[in-house]
Amino acid sequence: MDQQTNNKENPFFVPGRWMRVSEAAEYLRVSENFINKARQTRIPDIPFVRIGRRILYDRHALDAFLEAQVGR
């Protein structure tokens, strides 16, 4: 997707490594509801960063989380 187009559709688009809840859910192929519940209960413990009211997920941390799940 062209970054300029994405910025027009979503003025809060965070390019590159950091993803919003909806982008992280799509990346992990789970629902946003699952991501939100996981953040609240910490089960599973998916790493995230809170900056003010914004919740961001690091693509590298999500990859590490997935790798840890495969090893179980």
N, CA, C and O atoms as a MOPAC input file, in Angstrom:
PM7 MOZYME 1SCF
protein

 N      0.85100 1    -1.17700 1     0.00000 1
 C      0.00000 1     0.00000 1     0.00000 1
 C      0.89000 1     1.23100 1     0.00000 1
 O      1.87500 1     1.30500 1     0.73500 1
 N      0.53700 1     2.16700 1    -0.81300 1
 C      1.28600 1     3.41600 1    -0.89200 1
 C      1.12600 1     4.19200 1     0.41200 1
 O      0.00400 1     4.39800 1     0.87500 1
 N      2.23900 1     4.62300 1     1.00600 1
 C      2.18500 1     5.31900 1     2.29900 1
 C      1.36900 1     6.59700 1     2.21300 1
 O      0.63900 1     6.92900 1     3.14700 1
 N      1.48100 1     7.32100 1     1.10100 1
 C      0.72800 1     8.56200 1     0.96000 1
 C     -0.76800 1     8.27700 1     0.95600 1
 O     -1.53400 1     9.01800 1     1.57200 1
 N     -1.20000 1     7.22000 1     0.27400 1
 C     -2.60600 1     6.84100 1     0.26200 1
 C     -3.05700 1     6.45800 1     1.65700 1
 O     -4.13600 1     6.85800 1     2.09500 1
 N     -2.23400 1     5.68300 1     2.36400 1
 C     -2.59400 1     5.25200 1     3.70600 1
 C     -2.73900 1     6.44800 1     4.63900 1
 O     -3.63300 1     6.45500 1     5.48500 1
 N     -1.89000 1     7.45100 1     4.51000 1
 C     -1.98800 1     8.64500 1     5.35100 1
 C     -3.28200 1     9.39400 1     5.10300 1
 O     -3.84100 1     9.97400 1     6.03400 1
 N     -3.77500 1     9.40000 1     3.86600 1
 C     -5.03600 1    10.05800 1     3.55900 1
 C     -6.19800 1     9.31500 1     4.20500 1
 O     -7.14000 1     9.93700 1     4.69500 1
 N     -6.13400 1     7.98900 1     4.20600 1
 C     -7.19800 1     7.17900 1     4.78200 1
 C     -7.16700 1     7.20900 1     6.30100 1
 O     -8.22000 1     7.19000 1     6.93900 1
 N     -5.98600 1     7.25500 1     6.88900 1
 C     -5.81800 1     7.19900 1     8.32500 1
 C     -4.78700 1     8.24300 1     8.74900 1
 O     -3.58800 1     8.00000 1     8.61700 1
 N     -5.21900 1     9.38400 1     9.24800 1
 C     -4.26700 1    10.43500 1     9.61000 1
 C     -3.36500 1    10.06400 1    10.77500 1
 O     -2.38300 1    10.76200 1    11.03200 1
 N     -3.67000 1     8.98500 1    11.48700 1
 C     -2.85900 1     8.55800 1    12.62300 1
 C     -1.99000 1     7.35500 1    12.27300 1
 O     -1.50100 1     6.66000 1    13.16400 1
 N     -1.79700 1     7.10900 1    10.99000 1
 C     -0.98500 1     5.99500 1    10.51600 1
 C      0.43400 1     6.11000 1    11.06400 1
 O      1.05400 1     7.17000 1    10.97700 1
 N      0.95000 1     5.01100 1    11.63200 1
 C      2.30900 1     4.96500 1    12.15900 1
 C      3.10100 1     4.03700 1    11.24400 1
 O      2.93600 1     2.82000 1    11.32400 1
 N      3.95600 1     4.57900 1    10.37900 1
 C      4.64800 1     3.75600 1     9.39200 1
 C      5.72500 1     2.88400 1    10.00500 1
 O      6.24800 1     3.17700 1    11.08000 1
 N      6.04900 1     1.80400 1     9.30200 1
 C      7.21100 1     1.00600 1     9.63700 1
 C      7.02700 1     0.03100 1    10.78000 1
 O      6.09800 1    -0.77600 1    10.79100 1
 N      7.92300 1     0.12100 1    11.73400 1
 C      8.06200 1    -0.88000 1    12.78700 1
 C      6.90000 1    -0.90300 1    13.77200 1
 O      6.55300 1    -1.97500 1    14.26600 1
 N      6.29400 1     0.22600 1    14.07300 1
 C      5.26600 1     0.31300 1    15.10300 1
 C      3.87100 1     0.22600 1    14.49700 1
 O      3.58300 1     0.85900 1    13.48200 1
 N      3.00200 1    -0.57000 1    15.13500 1
 C      1.66200 1    -0.80900 1    14.61900 1
 C      0.60900 1    -0.48400 1    15.66200 1
 O      0.81000 1    -0.68800 1    16.86000 1
 N     -0.51000 1     0.02200 1    15.18700 1
 C     -1.66800 1     0.24600 1    16.04900 1
 C     -2.36000 1    -1.09600 1    16.27700 1
 O     -1.97900 1    -2.10000 1    15.67500 1
 N     -3.36300 1    -1.11600 1    17.13400 1
 C     -4.06600 1    -2.34800 1    17.49100 1
 C     -4.59100 1    -3.05500 1    16.24700 1
 O     -4.38800 1    -4.25800 1    16.08200 1
 N     -5.26100 1    -2.31800 1    15.37700 1
 C     -5.84800 1    -2.95100 1    14.18100 1
 C     -4.77100 1    -3.54700 1    13.27800 1
 O     -4.96600 1    -4.62100 1    12.70800 1
 N     -3.64600 1    -2.86600 1    13.14300 1
 C     -2.55400 1    -3.36600 1    12.30600 1
 C     -1.90100 1    -4.59600 1    12.93700 1
 O     -1.55200 1    -5.54300 1    12.23300 1
 N     -1.73400 1    -4.58300 1    14.26300 1
 C     -1.14800 1    -5.73400 1    14.96300 1
 C     -2.07000 1    -6.94700 1    14.86000 1
 O     -1.60400 1    -8.07000 1    14.66700 1
 N     -3.35600 1    -6.72300 1    14.98600 1
 C     -4.32200 1    -7.82300 1    14.86500 1
 C     -4.24800 1    -8.42900 1    13.46900 1
 O     -4.24600 1    -9.65000 1    13.31500 1
 N     -4.18800 1    -7.58600 1    12.46900 1
 C     -4.08700 1    -8.07200 1    11.09400 1
 C     -2.77000 1    -8.82200 1    10.89400 1
 O     -2.74700 1    -9.86500 1    10.24000 1
 N     -1.68600 1    -8.30400 1    11.44500 1
 C     -0.36300 1    -8.92700 1    11.32500 1
 C     -0.35000 1   -10.31700 1    11.95700 1
 O      0.21900 1   -11.25300 1    11.39500 1
 N     -0.98300 1   -10.45200 1    13.13500 1
 C     -1.04200 1   -11.73400 1    13.83200 1
 C     -2.17400 1   -12.62600 1    13.33100 1
 O     -2.25200 1   -13.80400 1    13.68100 1
 N     -3.05500 1   -12.04600 1    12.50300 1
 C     -4.22900 1   -12.73800 1    11.96900 1
 C     -5.17000 1   -13.19000 1    13.08200 1
 O     -5.64900 1   -14.32300 1    13.11100 1
 N     -5.41100 1   -12.25600 1    13.99100 1
 C     -6.38800 1   -12.45300 1    15.06500 1
 C     -7.30400 1   -11.23400 1    15.07800 1
 O     -7.06200 1   -10.26100 1    14.36400 1
 N     -8.34700 1   -11.29100 1    15.88300 1
 C     -9.27000 1   -10.15900 1    15.95200 1
 C     -8.72000 1    -9.05100 1    16.85200 1
 O     -7.86600 1    -9.29100 1    17.70600 1
 N     -9.22100 1    -7.85100 1    16.64400 1
 C     -8.85000 1    -6.73800 1    17.52900 1
 C     -9.32400 1    -7.03100 1    18.94500 1
 O     -8.65900 1    -6.66100 1    19.91300 1
 N    -10.46500 1    -7.69000 1    19.07000 1
 C    -10.98900 1    -8.05100 1    20.38200 1
 C     -9.99300 1    -8.94900 1    21.12800 1
 O     -9.77800 1    -8.76900 1    22.32600 1
 N     -9.38800 1    -9.90700 1    20.43000 1
 C     -8.39300 1   -10.79300 1    21.03800 1
 C     -7.19000 1    -9.98100 1    21.53200 1
 O     -6.70900 1   -10.18400 1    22.64700 1
 N     -6.71400 1    -9.06300 1    20.69100 1
 C     -5.56100 1    -8.22300 1    21.06100 1
 C     -5.88900 1    -7.38600 1    22.29500 1
 O     -5.07900 1    -7.29200 1    23.21700 1
 N     -7.07100 1    -6.78100 1    22.31100 1
 C     -7.45300 1    -5.94100 1    23.44800 1
 C     -7.58300 1    -6.74800 1    24.72800 1
 O     -7.13300 1    -6.30200 1    25.78300 1
 N     -8.19300 1    -7.93400 1    24.65600 1
 C     -8.32300 1    -8.78700 1    25.84900 1
 C     -6.95400 1    -9.26200 1    26.33500 1
 O     -6.70000 1    -9.31600 1    27.53800 1
 N     -6.07700 1    -9.60300 1    25.39400 1
 C     -4.72500 1   -10.04100 1    25.76600 1
 C     -3.97300 1    -8.91800 1    26.47600 1
 O     -3.23000 1    -9.16500 1    27.42600 1
 N     -4.16600 1    -7.70000 1    26.01800 1
 C     -3.49000 1    -6.56300 1    26.65700 1
 C     -4.02100 1    -6.35400 1    28.07200 1
 O     -3.24700 1    -6.05500 1    28.98200 1
 N     -5.31700 1    -6.50600 1    28.26900 1
 C     -5.92300 1    -6.27700 1    29.58000 1
 C     -5.59300 1    -7.38700 1    30.57100 1
 O     -5.34000 1    -7.11500 1    31.74400 1
 N     -5.59400 1    -8.63600 1    30.10800 1
 C     -5.37500 1    -9.77200 1    31.00700 1
 C     -3.92200 1   -10.23500 1    31.04900 1
 O     -3.51100 1   -10.94400 1    31.96800 1
 N     -3.14400 1    -9.82000 1    30.03100 1
 C     -1.75000 1   -10.25800 1    29.86300 1
 C     -1.66000 1   -11.76000 1    29.60500 1
 O     -0.61600 1   -12.37200 1    29.83400 1
 N     -2.76400 1   -12.35600 1    29.12300 1
 C     -2.77100 1   -13.77700 1    28.75700 1
 C     -3.33600 1   -13.87900 1    27.35000 1
 O     -4.53500 1   -13.64700 1    27.19900 1
 N     -2.58600 1   -14.20300 1    26.31300 1
 C     -1.13100 1   -14.32200 1    26.34000 1
 C     -0.48300 1   -12.94300 1    26.46400 1
 O     -1.09300 1   -11.91600 1    26.16500 1
 N      0.75000 1   -12.95500 1    26.90700 1
 C      1.47100 1   -11.70800 1    27.16400 1
 C      2.09800 1   -11.18000 1    25.87400 1
 O      3.26600 1   -11.43900 1    25.58500 1
 N      1.30600 1   -10.44200 1    25.11000 1
 C      1.77800 1    -9.84300 1    23.86500 1
 C      2.34400 1    -8.46200 1    24.21500 1
 O      1.61300 1    -7.61500 1    24.72900 1
 N      3.63900 1    -8.22100 1    23.94600 1
 C      4.26200 1    -6.95600 1    24.33900 1
 C      3.67400 1    -5.75800 1    23.58600 1
 O      3.38700 1    -5.83300 1    22.39100 1
 N      3.50500 1    -4.66100 1    24.31200 1
 C      2.99000 1    -3.43100 1    23.72100 1
 C      3.58300 1    -2.23900 1    24.45100 1
 O      4.17300 1    -2.38700 1    25.52200 1
 N      3.42500 1    -1.06300 1    23.87100 1
 C      3.89600 1     0.19100 1    24.45700 1
 C      2.71000 1     1.14300 1    24.49400 1
 O      1.94800 1     1.23300 1    23.53100 1
 N      2.55600 1     1.85100 1    25.60100 1
 C      1.50200 1     2.85500 1    25.71100 1
 C      2.18000 1     4.22700 1    25.69900 1
 O      3.06100 1     4.51000 1    26.51200 1
 N      1.74900 1     5.06700 1    24.76100 1
 C      2.23400 1     6.44400 1    24.68300 1
 C      0.99700 1     7.32100 1    24.79100 1
 O      0.24300 1     7.48200 1    23.83200 1
 N      0.80600 1     7.87900 1    25.96700 1
 C     -0.44000 1     8.60600 1    26.22200 1
 C     -1.59800 1     7.63700 1    26.15200 1
 O     -1.62600 1     6.64700 1    26.88300 1
 N     -2.55300 1     7.90900 1    25.28100 1
 C     -3.70200 1     7.01700 1    25.10700 1
 C     -3.49800 1     6.03400 1    23.96200 1
 O     -4.32400 1     5.14800 1    23.74200 1
 N     -2.40600 1     6.18900 1    23.24100 1
 C     -2.14400 1     5.34500 1    22.07800 1
 C     -1.43300 1     4.06200 1    22.49300 1
 O     -0.49100 1     4.08800 1    23.28500 1
 N     -1.89500 1     2.94900 1    21.95200 1
 C     -1.27500 1     1.64100 1    22.17500 1
 C     -0.55500 1     1.26400 1    20.88900 1
 O     -1.14300 1     1.29400 1    19.80800 1
 N      0.72100 1     0.90800 1    21.01000 1
 C      1.51100 1     0.52200 1    19.85000 1
 C      2.16100 1    -0.83700 1    20.08300 1
 O      2.53200 1    -1.18800 1    21.20400 1
 N      2.28600 1    -1.58400 1    19.00300 1
 C      2.93500 1    -2.89300 1    19.03400 1
 C      4.14800 1    -2.84300 1    18.12000 1
 O      4.07500 1    -2.35000 1    16.99400 1
 N      5.26100 1    -3.35700 1    18.61600 1
 C      6.51400 1    -3.40000 1    17.86900 1
 C      6.52400 1    -4.66900 1    17.00700 1
 O      6.34300 1    -5.77400 1    17.51800 1
 N      6.73200 1    -4.50300 1    15.72700 1
 C      6.72800 1    -5.64500 1    14.80000 1
 C      7.76100 1    -6.69800 1    15.21600 1
 O      7.49000 1    -7.89500 1    15.12100 1
 N      8.93800 1    -6.26700 1    15.67300 1
 C      9.97900 1    -7.21200 1    16.08800 1
 C      9.55200 1    -7.98800 1    17.34200 1
 O      9.82300 1    -9.18400 1    17.45300 1
 N      8.89100 1    -7.31900 1    18.27300 1
 C      8.41200 1    -7.99200 1    19.48100 1
 C      7.30400 1    -8.98600 1    19.13500 1
 O      7.22300 1   -10.05700 1    19.73700 1
 N      6.45400 1    -8.64000 1    18.17400 1
 C      5.40300 1    -9.57000 1    17.74800 1
 C      6.01200 1   -10.79800 1    17.08300 1
 O      5.53700 1   -11.91500 1    17.28900 1
 N      7.05200 1   -10.60200 1    16.29300 1
 C      7.75000 1   -11.73600 1    15.67500 1
 C      8.35100 1   -12.64600 1    16.73800 1
 O      8.25400 1   -13.86900 1    16.63400 1
 N      8.97500 1   -12.05400 1    17.76600 1
 C      9.56000 1   -12.84300 1    18.85100 1
 C      8.46900 1   -13.58800 1    19.61900 1
 O      8.65200 1   -14.74300 1    20.00200 1
 N      7.33900 1   -12.92400 1    19.84100 1
 C      6.20400 1   -13.56500 1    20.50500 1
 C      5.74000 1   -14.78100 1    19.70800 1
 O      5.51100 1   -15.84700 1    20.27800 1
 N      5.60000 1   -14.62500 1    18.39300 1
 C      5.16400 1   -15.73900 1    17.55000 1
 C      6.17300 1   -16.89300 1    17.59000 1
 O      5.78600 1   -18.05700 1    17.68700 1
 N      7.45200 1   -16.56700 1    17.51500 1
 C      8.48300 1   -17.60300 1    17.57200 1
 C      8.41700 1   -18.36600 1    18.90200 1
 O      8.58900 1   -19.58500 1    18.91900 1
 N      8.17600 1   -17.67600 1    19.99400 1
 C      8.07600 1   -18.32400 1    21.30400 1
 C      6.86400 1   -19.25400 1    21.34600 1
 O      6.91300 1   -20.31100 1    21.97600 1
 N      5.77700 1   -18.86500 1    20.67500 1
 C      4.58300 1   -19.70200 1    20.65800 1
 C      4.80200 1   -20.97400 1    19.85500 1
 O      4.26700 1   -22.02700 1    20.20100 1
 N      5.57600 1   -20.88500 1    18.79900 1
 C      5.87200 1   -22.05000 1    17.96000 1
 C      6.71200 1   -23.05900 1    18.71700 1
 O      6.56400 1   -24.26500 1    18.52100 1
 N      7.59800 1   -22.57300 1    19.58700 1
 C      8.48600 1   -23.44900 1    20.34700 1
 C      7.81800 1   -24.18300 1    21.48300 1
 O      8.44100 1   -25.04300 1    22.10500 1
 N      6.56000 1   -23.87100 1    21.77700 1
 C      5.87200 1   -24.52200 1    22.90800 1
 C      5.44400 1   -25.91300 1    22.57800 1
 O      4.85500 1   -26.59400 1    23.41800 1

